[in-house]
């Protein structure tokens, strides 16, 4: 015996319900059609009869008024024609018993009245005839109204009967559909409930569950597919348990071997994993922390309290302040750790938790301290020879009468450069001590063109010895408020860099010109240029580069100091270079505003 299919049961039930609907419709629709035709025909004829009687009433009243005014013979032709027209309409739509006799009586009395009016006998009163005709017309109207009420009663009775019959048919249809739906739902619900239970067991990794034979073909197919899937899952689980255990062990080994502390916190704030380094940093036991809420661990260790408070502060701050550095005493010495709370998200399920990384940056901070100490030591050691050199130059300057003009110029340049180097040493010492790196400037009116010309004159001897042409194009420029010492450092640094990288036979061009409300100072060289990959970092501190195999700059601070000086004066600096055809440093400073 073949198992019936769900589709065949649905089809048979649908056909049965359709047959009930067709039988009910085949019985009710002809009755409804006949009822509608009869009602429409009766009501139409009765309505036309009433309408005709009303028009005849109107014509008689019009003629009666004219007759009383002595104008009956004049109004008779029109009124009689209209009256006879509606009389003819009534004679063709008899619907009730006695209506032809009543219509004939109306017509004969009307013709008699019309003959008397046409005779035109004076002082003859026709009101009695008019009243008799109006009474007959009222009888005609009443007869048709009664017929309409009777037709309405018949229609109502027939409608009620059809309503009851149709309701009975609908009840049969509803009970049939309910029986089919109940049987079908019962046939479907039990195997589907069983399938849901088996699937729930599969989700609990109970893969040995199976489904038995089903009463419907489709459900039997689903049962066979489910059994095959369960068998494959059981085989797959057996094959992959060892692999999963291996991967889990490998992942835990990788996390444990990291030099940084790692804490995995799930979406509920519970510690899901913590490696040994993190437990040592926090001063807690890893076994006690697992399964506990991170913000409520049963520990009063100062390391844990500091890191917990730092994380709470980072959650309240902006998203760009999520990395916090803390100093902790671990393993006998001070360590620096950067806290990085990394949110874990899945594209479909959303937030999975947070990965807290405690990165050890002690080595980097040791390097920073070593560099700071070195800068402080060098700047301090430079002060002694600079002071001695400056005193020697001052003593030599007291005998300037015995010196040649060129020697006096060189001596003046030595004094200026000694003062500049002493100020630079002081700035380095302040930087090493952690003081503010901003450059303080004194404001006084000055001519940047004349300042550039004076500073470039100090490099004239070096340029001649290196066979480099030093070309100056100084235009009249407006004055600006600035510090002449700091701005002379800026120009010296730019010209010194250009002279360092310009080969023998090259050219350095110094330009000062006005533009709108600013002053433009340009220092261009014919050297090898600046490579594109380092052009964006050329103004950063300790940035150095070599060109054409040559050596890099002294300390990588020259252009950084130039940028700080320019920004302290409210200006900006940028570089233009094609990479192999020289460089052009452009400084833009605001000019003085007229009072």
C-alpha positions as CSV (number, residue, x, y, z in Angstrom):
1,X,0.0,0.0,0.0
2,X,1.5,3.3,-1.1
3,X,1.8,6.2,1.4
4,X,-0.5,9.1,0.5
5,X,1.3,12.4,-0.2
6,X,0.6,15.7,1.5
7,X,-0.1,17.2,-1.9
8,X,-2.8,14.7,-2.8
9,X,-4.5,15.2,0.5
10,X,-4.5,19.0,0.1
11,X,-5.7,18.6,-3.5
12,X,-8.6,16.2,-2.5
13,X,-9.7,18.5,0.3
14,X,-9.6,21.5,-1.9
15,X,-11.7,19.7,-4.6
16,X,-14.2,18.7,-2.0
17,X,-14.7,22.2,-0.7
18,X,-14.8,23.5,-4.3
19,X,-17.6,21.0,-5.0
20,X,-19.6,22.2,-2.0
21,X,-19.2,25.8,-3.2
22,X,-20.3,24.9,-6.7
23,X,-23.4,23.1,-5.5
24,X,-24.3,25.9,-3.3
25,X,-23.7,28.5,-6.0
26,X,-25.6,26.5,-8.6
27,X,-28.6,26.4,-6.3
28,X,-28.6,30.0,-5.1
29,X,-27.5,31.9,-8.1
30,X,-30.6,31.2,-10.4
31,X,-32.9,32.0,-7.5
32,X,-31.1,35.2,-6.9
33,X,-31.2,36.1,-10.6
34,X,-34.9,35.4,-10.9
35,X,-35.6,37.3,-7.7
36,X,-33.6,40.3,-9.0
37,X,-35.4,40.3,-12.4
38,X,-38.9,40.1,-10.9
39,X,-38.2,42.8,-8.4
40,X,-36.6,45.0,-11.0
41,X,-39.5,44.6,-13.5
42,X,-42.3,45.1,-10.9
43,X,-40.7,48.1,-9.3
44,X,-40.0,49.7,-12.7
45,X,-43.6,49.4,-13.9
46,X,-45.1,50.6,-10.6
47,X,-42.7,53.5,-10.5
48,X,-43.6,54.5,-14.1
49,X,-47.3,54.4,-13.3
50,X,-46.9,56.6,-10.2
51,X,-44.7,59.0,-12.2
52,X,-47.3,59.2,-15.0
53,X,-50.1,59.8,-12.4
54,X,-48.1,62.6,-10.8
55,X,-47.6,64.3,-14.2
56,X,-51.3,64.0,-15.0
57,X,-52.0,65.6,-11.6
58,X,-49.7,68.5,-12.6
59,X,-51.4,69.1,-15.9
60,X,-54.9,69.1,-14.4
61,X,-53.8,71.6,-11.8
62,X,-52.3,73.9,-14.4
63,X,-55.5,73.7,-16.5
64,X,-57.7,74.2,-13.5
65,X,-55.8,77.4,-12.6
66,X,-56.2,78.7,-16.2
67,X,-59.9,77.8,-16.2
68,X,-60.5,79.8,-13.1
69,X,-58.8,82.7,-14.7
70,X,-61.0,82.5,-17.7
71,X,-58.2,81.1,-19.9
72,X,-59.2,77.5,-20.0
73,X,-59.8,77.3,-23.8
74,X,-56.3,78.9,-24.3
75,X,-54.4,76.5,-22.0
76,X,-56.4,73.4,-23.1
77,X,-54.4,72.3,-26.2
78,X,-51.1,72.1,-24.4
79,X,-52.4,70.6,-21.2
80,X,-54.5,68.1,-23.0
81,X,-51.6,67.0,-25.2
82,X,-49.3,66.5,-22.1
83,X,-52.1,64.7,-20.2
84,X,-52.9,62.3,-23.0
85,X,-49.2,61.5,-23.4
86,X,-48.9,60.3,-19.8
87,X,-52.3,58.6,-20.2
88,X,-50.9,56.6,-23.1
89,X,-47.8,55.7,-21.0
90,X,-50.1,54.3,-18.2
91,X,-52.2,52.4,-20.7
92,X,-49.1,50.4,-21.8
93,X,-47.8,49.4,-18.3
94,X,-50.7,47.7,-16.5
95,X,-49.4,45.5,-13.6
96,X,-52.3,45.2,-11.1
97,X,-55.8,43.8,-11.1
98,X,-58.3,46.6,-11.7
99,X,-55.8,49.0,-13.0
100,X,-57.1,48.9,-16.7
101,X,-60.6,49.7,-15.5
102,X,-59.3,52.5,-13.3
103,X,-57.3,53.9,-16.2
104,X,-60.2,53.7,-18.6
105,X,-62.4,55.7,-16.1
106,X,-59.7,58.4,-15.7
107,X,-59.4,58.7,-19.5
108,X,-63.2,58.9,-20.1
109,X,-63.8,61.5,-17.4
110,X,-60.8,63.5,-18.6
111,X,-62.1,63.6,-22.2
112,X,-65.6,64.7,-21.0
113,X,-64.0,67.5,-19.0
114,X,-61.9,68.6,-21.9
115,X,-65.0,68.8,-24.2
116,X,-66.8,71.0,-21.7
117,X,-63.9,73.3,-21.4
118,X,-63.6,73.4,-25.2
119,X,-67.3,74.3,-25.5
120,X,-66.5,77.4,-23.6
121,X,-69.8,77.8,-21.8
122,X,-69.5,80.9,-19.6
123,X,-70.0,80.9,-15.9
124,X,-69.7,77.1,-15.8
125,X,-67.8,75.7,-12.7
126,X,-65.7,72.6,-13.5
127,X,-64.2,72.1,-10.0
128,X,-66.3,69.0,-9.4
129,X,-64.8,67.3,-12.5
130,X,-61.3,68.3,-11.5
131,X,-61.8,66.9,-8.0
132,X,-63.2,63.6,-9.4
133,X,-60.2,63.2,-11.7
134,X,-57.7,64.0,-8.9
135,X,-59.4,61.4,-6.7
136,X,-59.1,58.7,-9.5
137,X,-55.4,59.6,-10.0
138,X,-54.8,59.3,-6.2
139,X,-56.4,55.8,-6.4
140,X,-54.1,54.9,-9.2
141,X,-51.0,56.1,-7.2
142,X,-52.2,54.2,-4.1
143,X,-52.7,51.0,-6.1
144,X,-49.2,51.1,-7.5
145,X,-47.7,51.9,-4.1
146,X,-49.4,49.0,-2.5
147,X,-48.1,46.8,-5.4
148,X,-44.5,48.0,-4.6
149,X,-44.9,47.2,-1.0
150,X,-46.2,43.7,-1.8
151,X,-43.3,43.2,-4.2
152,X,-40.9,44.3,-1.5
153,X,-42.4,41.8,1.0
154,X,-42.1,39.0,-1.5
155,X,-38.4,39.9,-2.2
156,X,-37.7,40.1,1.5
157,X,-39.2,36.6,2.1
158,X,-37.3,35.1,-0.8
159,X,-34.1,36.9,0.3
160,X,-34.5,35.6,3.9
161,X,-35.0,32.1,2.5
162,X,-31.9,32.3,0.3
163,X,-30.0,33.8,3.2
164,X,-30.8,30.8,5.4
165,X,-30.0,28.4,2.6
166,X,-26.7,30.1,1.9
167,X,-25.8,30.2,5.6
168,X,-26.5,26.5,5.8
169,X,-24.3,25.9,2.9
170,X,-21.5,28.0,4.4
171,X,-21.8,26.1,7.7
172,X,-21.4,22.9,5.7
173,X,-18.4,24.4,3.9
174,X,-16.9,25.6,7.2
175,X,-17.4,22.2,9.0
176,X,-15.9,20.4,5.9
177,X,-12.9,22.8,5.9
178,X,-12.4,22.5,9.6
179,X,-12.5,18.7,9.5
180,X,-10.0,18.7,6.7
181,X,-7.7,21.2,8.4
182,X,-7.9,19.3,11.7
183,X,-7.1,16.0,10.1
184,X,-4.3,17.6,8.0
185,X,-2.8,19.5,11.0
186,X,-3.0,16.3,13.1
187,X,-1.2,14.4,10.4
188,X,1.5,17.1,10.2
189,X,1.9,18.2,13.8
190,X,2.9,14.9,15.3
191,X,5.8,14.2,12.9
192,X,6.9,17.9,12.9
193,X,6.9,17.9,16.7
194,X,8.9,14.7,16.7
195,X,11.3,16.3,14.1
196,X,11.7,19.4,16.3
197,X,12.6,17.2,19.3
198,X,15.1,15.3,17.3
199,X,16.7,18.5,16.0
200,X,16.8,19.8,19.6
201,X,18.7,16.7,20.5
202,X,21.0,17.2,17.5
203,X,21.8,20.7,18.8
204,X,22.7,19.1,22.2
205,X,25.1,16.8,20.2
206,X,22.8,13.8,20.7
207,X,23.4,12.5,17.2
208,X,22.1,9.0,17.7
209,X,18.5,10.0,17.5
210,X,16.5,8.8,14.4
211,X,13.0,9.3,12.9
212,X,10.7,6.4,12.1
213,X,8.4,5.8,9.0
214,X,5.9,8.6,8.3
215,X,2.3,8.6,7.0
216,X,2.9,11.1,4.3
217,X,5.4,10.8,1.4
218,X,6.9,14.3,1.9
219,X,7.4,13.7,5.6
220,X,8.8,10.3,5.0
221,X,11.4,11.9,2.6
222,X,12.2,14.4,5.3
223,X,12.7,11.6,7.9
224,X,15.0,9.7,5.6
225,X,17.1,12.9,4.9
226,X,17.2,13.7,8.7
227,X,18.4,10.2,9.5
228,X,21.1,10.5,6.9
229,X,22.2,13.9,8.2
230,X,22.3,12.6,11.8
231,X,24.5,9.7,10.7
232,X,26.9,12.1,8.8
233,X,27.0,14.5,11.8
234,X,27.8,11.6,14.1
235,X,30.6,10.5,11.9
236,X,31.8,14.1,11.5
237,X,31.7,14.7,15.3
238,X,33.8,11.5,15.9
239,X,36.3,12.6,13.3
240,X,36.7,16.2,14.5
241,X,36.6,15.9,18.3
242,X,40.3,15.2,18.5
243,X,41.1,17.9,16.0
244,X,39.1,20.4,18.0
245,X,40.8,19.4,21.2
246,X,44.2,19.8,19.4
247,X,43.3,23.2,18.0
248,X,42.1,24.4,21.4
249,X,45.3,23.2,23.1
250,X,47.3,24.9,20.4
251,X,45.5,28.2,20.8
252,X,45.8,28.1,24.6
253,X,49.6,27.4,24.2
254,X,50.0,30.4,21.8
255,X,48.2,32.7,24.2
256,X,50.2,31.4,27.2
257,X,53.5,31.8,25.3
258,X,52.9,35.5,24.6
259,X,55.0,38.0,26.6
260,X,51.9,40.3,26.9
261,X,49.0,39.7,29.2
262,X,45.8,38.6,27.6
263,X,42.3,38.5,29.2
264,X,39.3,37.4,27.2
265,X,36.0,38.8,28.6
266,X,32.7,37.7,27.1
267,X,29.7,40.0,26.3
268,X,28.5,39.6,29.9
269,X,31.7,40.9,31.4
270,X,32.8,37.4,32.6
271,X,36.4,36.3,32.3
272,X,36.5,33.5,29.7
273,X,40.3,33.1,29.6
274,X,43.4,34.6,31.2
275,X,47.0,33.7,30.5
276,X,49.7,33.3,33.1
277,X,51.4,36.7,32.3
278,X,48.1,38.5,32.8
279,X,47.5,36.8,36.1
280,X,51.0,37.8,37.3
281,X,50.4,41.4,36.2
282,X,47.0,41.6,37.9
283,X,48.2,39.8,41.0
284,X,45.4,37.3,40.9
285,X,44.9,33.5,40.6
286,X,43.9,32.5,37.1
287,X,41.6,29.7,38.4
288,X,39.7,32.1,40.6
289,X,39.3,34.6,37.8
290,X,37.8,32.2,35.3
291,X,34.0,32.4,35.3
292,X,33.9,35.6,37.4
293,X,32.9,39.1,36.4
294,X,36.1,41.0,35.6
295,X,34.9,44.3,37.3
296,X,34.0,42.3,40.5
297,X,36.9,39.9,41.1
298,X,37.6,39.0,44.7
299,X,41.0,40.7,44.8
300,X,42.4,43.8,46.5
301,X,45.7,43.7,44.7
302,X,46.8,47.2,43.7
303,X,47.6,46.2,40.2
304,X,44.1,44.8,39.6
305,X,42.5,47.9,41.1
306,X,44.6,50.3,39.0
307,X,43.9,48.4,35.8
308,X,40.2,48.0,36.6
309,X,39.8,51.8,37.3
310,X,41.8,52.7,34.2
311,X,39.4,50.5,32.0
312,X,36.3,52.1,33.6
313,X,37.7,55.5,32.8
314,X,38.5,54.5,29.2
315,X,34.9,53.3,28.7
316,X,33.6,56.8,29.7
317,X,36.0,58.6,27.4
318,X,36.1,59.1,23.6
319,X,36.8,56.2,21.3
320,X,40.2,57.6,20.4
321,X,41.4,57.4,24.0
322,X,41.1,53.6,24.4
323,X,44.8,53.0,25.0
324,X,46.1,53.7,28.6
325,X,49.6,53.3,29.9
326,X,50.2,52.3,33.5
327,X,53.4,51.8,35.5
328,X,53.5,48.6,37.6
329,X,56.2,47.0,39.8
330,X,56.4,43.4,38.5
331,X,59.1,40.8,38.9
332,X,61.4,43.1,40.9
333,X,61.4,46.2,38.7
334,X,59.1,48.8,37.2
335,X,57.3,47.9,34.0
336,X,55.2,49.9,31.6
337,X,52.1,48.4,30.2
338,X,49.7,49.7,27.5
339,X,46.1,48.6,28.0
340,X,44.3,47.8,24.8
341,X,40.7,46.8,25.2
342,X,39.8,45.4,21.7
343,X,36.1,44.8,21.1
344,X,35.3,41.4,19.5
345,X,32.4,41.6,17.0
346,X,30.8,39.1,14.6
347,X,29.2,40.5,11.4
348,X,26.0,38.6,12.2
349,X,25.7,38.0,15.9
350,X,27.1,41.4,17.0
351,X,29.3,41.9,20.1
352,X,31.1,38.8,21.4
353,X,33.1,40.4,24.2
354,X,36.4,42.2,24.8
355,X,40.0,41.1,24.4
356,X,42.1,43.0,27.0
357,X,45.8,43.1,26.0
358,X,48.4,44.4,28.5
359,X,51.4,45.1,26.2
360,X,54.8,45.4,27.8
361,X,56.4,48.5,26.5
362,X,59.2,48.7,29.2
363,X,61.9,48.3,26.5
364,X,60.6,51.2,24.5
365,X,60.3,53.4,27.6
366,X,63.9,52.4,28.6
367,X,65.1,53.6,25.2
368,X,63.2,56.9,25.6
369,X,64.8,57.4,28.9
370,X,68.2,56.6,27.6
371,X,67.8,59.0,24.7
372,X,66.6,61.7,27.0
373,X,69.5,61.2,29.3
374,X,71.9,61.2,26.3
375,X,70.4,64.5,25.0
376,X,70.6,66.0,28.5
377,X,74.3,64.9,28.9
378,X,75.3,66.1,25.4
379,X,73.6,69.5,25.9
380,X,75.3,69.9,29.3
381,X,78.7,68.9,28.0
382,X,78.4,71.3,25.0
383,X,78.0,74.3,27.3
384,X,81.6,74.2,28.6
385,X,83.4,74.2,25.2
386,X,80.9,76.7,23.8
387,X,81.4,79.0,26.7
388,X,85.2,78.7,26.3
389,X,85.0,79.3,22.6
390,X,82.7,82.4,23.1
391,X,85.1,83.9,25.7
392,X,88.1,83.3,23.4
393,X,86.3,85.0,20.5
394,X,85.3,87.9,22.8
395,X,89.0,88.3,24.0
396,X,90.1,88.2,20.4
397,X,87.4,90.8,19.5
398,X,88.9,93.3,21.9
399,X,91.9,93.5,19.6
400,X,89.8,94.1,16.5
401,X,92.0,97.2,15.6
402,X,94.8,94.9,14.6
403,X,92.6,92.6,12.6
404,X,91.8,92.8,8.9
405,X,88.2,93.4,7.7
406,X,87.8,89.8,6.6
407,X,89.0,88.6,10.0
408,X,86.7,90.9,11.8
409,X,83.8,89.5,9.7
410,X,84.7,86.0,10.5
411,X,85.0,86.8,14.2
412,X,81.6,88.3,14.2
413,X,80.1,85.2,12.5
414,X,81.8,83.1,15.2
415,X,80.3,85.0,18.0
416,X,76.8,84.9,16.4
417,X,77.1,81.1,15.8
418,X,78.4,80.5,19.4
419,X,75.3,82.3,20.8
420,X,73.1,80.4,18.5
421,X,74.6,77.0,19.5
422,X,74.4,78.0,23.2
423,X,70.7,78.8,22.8
424,X,70.2,75.5,20.9
425,X,72.0,73.6,23.8
426,X,69.6,75.3,26.3
427,X,66.6,74.2,24.2
428,X,67.8,70.6,24.1
429,X,68.4,70.6,27.8
430,X,64.8,72.0,28.4
431,X,63.5,69.3,26.1
432,X,65.4,66.6,28.0
433,X,64.0,67.9,31.3
434,X,60.5,67.5,30.0
435,X,59.7,71.2,29.8
436,X,57.3,72.7,27.2
437,X,58.6,72.2,23.7
438,X,56.8,75.3,22.4
439,X,59.3,78.0,21.3
440,X,58.8,81.4,23.0
441,X,59.2,84.4,20.7
442,X,59.7,88.1,21.2
443,X,57.5,90.3,19.1
444,X,59.1,93.4,17.4
445,X,58.8,94.9,13.9
446,X,61.4,93.6,11.5
447,X,62.2,93.3,7.8
448,X,62.5,89.6,6.9
449,X,64.1,90.5,3.6
450,X,67.0,92.4,5.3
451,X,67.3,89.6,7.9
452,X,67.6,87.0,5.2
453,X,70.2,89.1,3.4
454,X,72.3,89.5,6.6
455,X,72.1,85.8,7.5
456,X,72.9,84.7,3.9
457,X,76.0,86.9,4.1
458,X,77.4,84.6,6.8
459,X,77.4,81.7,4.4
460,X,79.0,83.5,1.6
461,X,82.5,82.3,2.5
462,X,81.4,78.7,2.8
463,X,79.6,78.9,-0.5
464,X,82.7,80.2,-2.3
465,X,84.9,77.5,-0.8
466,X,82.4,74.9,-2.0
467,X,82.0,76.6,-5.4
468,X,78.3,77.1,-4.9
469,X,76.6,80.2,-6.3
470,X,74.5,82.0,-3.6
471,X,71.9,84.0,-5.4
472,X,69.6,86.5,-3.6
473,X,66.5,88.1,-4.9
474,X,65.1,90.2,-2.1
475,X,62.1,92.3,-3.0
476,X,60.6,95.1,-0.8
477,X,58.4,93.3,1.7
478,X,56.1,94.6,4.4
479,X,57.3,94.4,8.0
480,X,56.1,91.6,10.4
481,X,56.0,91.1,14.1
482,X,58.6,88.5,15.0
483,X,61.7,87.5,17.0
484,X,64.9,88.4,15.0
485,X,67.0,85.8,16.9
486,X,64.5,82.9,16.3
487,X,63.9,83.9,12.6
488,X,67.7,84.1,12.0
489,X,67.9,80.5,13.3
490,X,65.2,79.6,10.8
491,X,67.0,81.2,7.9
492,X,70.4,79.7,9.0
493,X,69.0,76.2,9.2
494,X,67.4,76.4,5.7
495,X,70.5,77.9,4.1
496,X,72.8,75.4,6.0
497,X,70.7,72.5,4.8
498,X,70.7,73.7,1.2
499,X,74.5,74.2,1.3
500,X,75.0,70.7,2.8
501,X,73.1,69.0,0.0
502,X,74.1,71.2,-3.0
503,X,77.0,69.7,-4.9
504,X,80.0,71.7,-6.2
505,X,79.0,73.9,-9.1
506,X,75.4,74.1,-7.9
507,X,73.3,77.1,-7.0
508,X,71.3,78.2,-3.9
509,X,68.5,80.8,-4.5
510,X,67.1,82.9,-1.6
511,X,63.9,84.8,-2.4
512,X,61.8,87.2,-0.3
513,X,58.6,88.6,-1.8
514,X,55.2,89.9,-0.7
515,X,51.9,88.1,-1.5
516,X,48.5,89.4,-0.3
517,X,48.9,90.0,3.4
518,X,51.8,87.7,3.9
519,X,55.6,87.6,3.3
520,X,57.0,84.7,1.4
521,X,60.6,83.4,2.0
522,X,62.0,80.7,-0.3
523,X,65.2,78.8,-0.1
524,X,65.8,76.6,-3.2
525,X,68.8,74.5,-4.1
526,X,70.0,72.5,-7.1
527,X,70.8,69.4,-5.0
528,X,69.4,65.8,-5.5
529,X,66.0,66.6,-4.0
530,X,63.9,64.7,-1.4
531,X,62.5,61.3,-2.1
532,X,58.7,61.1,-2.1
533,X,58.6,58.4,0.6
534,X,60.2,60.7,3.2
535,X,58.8,64.1,2.1
536,X,55.8,63.9,4.4
537,X,58.1,63.2,7.5
538,X,60.9,65.7,6.7
539,X,59.7,68.2,9.4
540,X,59.4,65.6,12.2
541,X,61.9,65.4,15.1
542,X,64.9,63.1,14.6
543,X,64.0,62.6,10.9
544,X,67.2,62.2,8.9
545,X,67.8,61.3,5.3
546,X,70.8,60.9,3.0
547,X,71.0,62.0,-0.6
548,X,73.1,60.4,-3.4
549,X,75.0,58.2,-0.9
550,X,75.9,61.2,1.2
551,X,75.6,61.3,5.0
552,X,72.5,62.3,6.8
553,X,72.0,65.4,8.9
554,X,73.5,66.0,12.3
555,X,70.6,65.1,14.7
556,X,67.4,65.4,12.7
557,X,66.3,68.4,14.7
558,X,67.0,71.3,12.3
559,X,63.8,71.3,10.2
560,X,61.7,70.4,13.2
561,X,63.0,73.5,15.0
562,X,62.4,75.6,11.8
563,X,58.8,74.3,11.7
564,X,58.3,75.2,15.4
565,X,59.7,78.7,14.9
566,X,57.4,79.3,11.8
567,X,54.3,78.0,13.6
568,X,55.2,80.1,16.7
569,X,55.0,83.2,14.4
570,X,51.6,82.1,13.0
571,X,53.0,81.0,9.7
572,X,53.4,77.7,7.8
573,X,56.2,75.9,5.9
574,X,56.2,73.3,3.2
575,X,58.6,71.8,0.7
576,X,58.4,71.3,-3.1
577,X,60.7,68.7,-4.6
578,X,60.7,66.5,-7.7
579,X,62.9,63.9,-6.1
580,X,66.0,64.4,-8.3
581,X,65.9,68.1,-9.4
582,X,66.5,70.0,-6.1
583,X,64.2,71.2,-3.3
584,X,62.4,74.4,-2.5
585,X,61.4,75.3,1.1
586,X,58.7,77.9,1.2
587,X,57.9,79.9,4.4
588,X,54.8,82.0,4.6
589,X,54.5,84.5,7.5
590,X,51.8,87.0,8.2
591,X,52.6,90.6,7.7
592,X,51.9,93.4,10.1
593,X,48.4,94.9,9.9
594,X,48.1,98.7,9.5
595,X,46.7,100.4,12.6
